[in-house]
């Protein structure tokens, strides 16, 4: 048995926001200091991806590949510390 839906209700369903989503007028405004700088975005994504792959390899018992991916993740995190304008470090 097929259910026929009028076109108007389909179009209205597509334009309505989903429950729990924010429109631009409802979105809370964040201070500028909480945003991730563009220079840090790629190393963070590389580290996140490498950690996910390390977990994938560990689940399958491939410890050597997991170790290589964790080394790659740590190298990406270290790039964040070496980036210009990085906070912290020894004085």
Buried (B, 14 or more C-beta within 10 A) or exposed (E): EEEEEEEEEEEEEEEEEEEEEEEEEEEEEEEEEEEEEEEBEEBBEBBEBBBEBBEEBBEEEBEEBBEBBBEBBEEBBEBBEEEEEEEEEEE
